[in-house]
């Protein structure tokens, strides 16, 4: 009677097929879940990169503005100092016109001699 098969009981091949189908179904669900998680992770990473780039751009813009303001302040200070020195030279020339003429003449002569060589 053992040789006779009971049609109600599944065979080992049927059980193996069922297990394989179940395993394939679970594997498919796991792959889909992993894919969804990876897609979400990429989306969050992309948003973070965009935010970081935006923040870096804003920081760079602020640094450039600060550097421009500092350069302008230094330029204004240099111009003011140059104007003050020019005013002092003009005052010395007015007070001592003959000495100024002599210094200019001597400087021109020396410069001409140096440039001829």
C-alpha atoms as one frame of an Amber mdcrd trajectory, in Angstrom:
protein
   0.000   0.000   0.000   2.948   2.259   0.378   3.502   1.895  -3.312   0.168
   3.475  -3.935   0.190   7.196  -3.851  -2.430   9.140  -2.059  -3.648  11.854
  -4.415  -4.461  14.121  -1.468  -0.875  14.300  -0.271   1.537  16.455  -2.264
   4.666  14.834  -3.525   8.157  15.994  -2.649   8.423  17.689  -6.037   5.163
  19.576  -5.417   6.386  20.707  -2.007   9.706  21.808  -3.486   7.893  23.786
  -6.187   5.731  25.468  -3.561   8.773  26.347  -1.467  10.616  27.689  -4.493
   7.650  29.843  -5.524   7.335  31.158  -1.987  11.077  31.855  -1.813  10.970
  33.604  -5.210   8.005  35.702  -4.064   9.787  36.694  -0.839  13.003  37.431
  -2.746  11.077  39.657  -5.167   9.469  41.520  -2.278  12.863  41.929  -0.612
  14.409  43.291  -3.833  11.490  45.710  -4.268  11.806  46.849  -0.664  15.572
  47.324  -1.018  15.038  49.197  -4.272  12.492  51.506  -2.651  14.823  52.118
   0.300  17.728  52.865  -2.045  15.570  55.256  -4.102  14.517  57.089  -0.927
  18.127  57.235   0.285  19.255  58.674  -3.075  16.466  61.222  -2.980  17.453
  62.346   0.518  21.138  62.397  -0.445  20.391  64.484  -3.526  18.395  66.974
  -1.463  21.228  67.180   1.076  23.806  67.780  -1.661  21.628  70.534  -3.147
  21.213  72.143   0.270  24.955  71.923   0.951  25.779  73.474  -2.440  23.266
  76.252  -1.850  24.737  76.940   1.576  28.277  76.956   0.160  27.191  79.380
  -2.560  25.661  81.712  -0.008  28.781  81.541   2.175  30.978  82.245  -0.851
  28.803  85.212  -1.811  28.984  86.601   1.718  32.770  86.181   1.755  33.067
  87.923  -1.623  30.920  90.814  -0.401  33.011  91.155   2.730  36.250  91.044
   0.706  34.913  93.718  -1.682  33.947  95.969   1.232  37.353  95.503   2.829
  39.130  96.289  -0.456  37.014  99.403  -0.940  37.831 100.589   2.593  41.567
 100.022   1.999  41.364 101.848  -1.337  39.623 104.818   0.275  42.247 104.907
   3.046  45.081 104.788   0.472  43.459 107.570  -1.585  43.042 109.732   1.499
  46.677 109.156   2.492  47.814 109.982  -1.062  45.805 113.212  -1.028  47.304
 114.145   2.334  50.850 113.516   1.051  50.121 115.538  -2.101  48.878 118.433
   0.025  52.071 118.308   2.124  54.279 118.344  -1.003  52.316 121.280  -2.442
  52.742 123.166   0.822  56.524 122.535   0.857  56.817 123.710  -2.756  54.922
 126.928  -1.918  57.100 127.583   1.140  60.410 126.809  -0.605  60.036 127.397
  -4.362  63.757 127.807  -5.146  64.798 124.704  -3.198  62.017 122.746  -4.907
  63.214 123.917  -8.314  66.791 122.909  -7.469  65.736 119.458  -6.274  63.642
 118.937  -9.399  66.473 120.104 -11.661  69.047 117.896  -9.911  66.740 114.877
  -9.957  66.040 115.348 -13.654  69.748 115.626 -14.446  70.599 112.437 -12.494
  67.740 110.547 -14.064  68.794 111.622 -17.568  72.396 110.518 -16.911  71.259
 107.133 -15.631  68.965 106.518 -18.583  71.655 107.363 -21.179  73.920 104.552
 -20.008
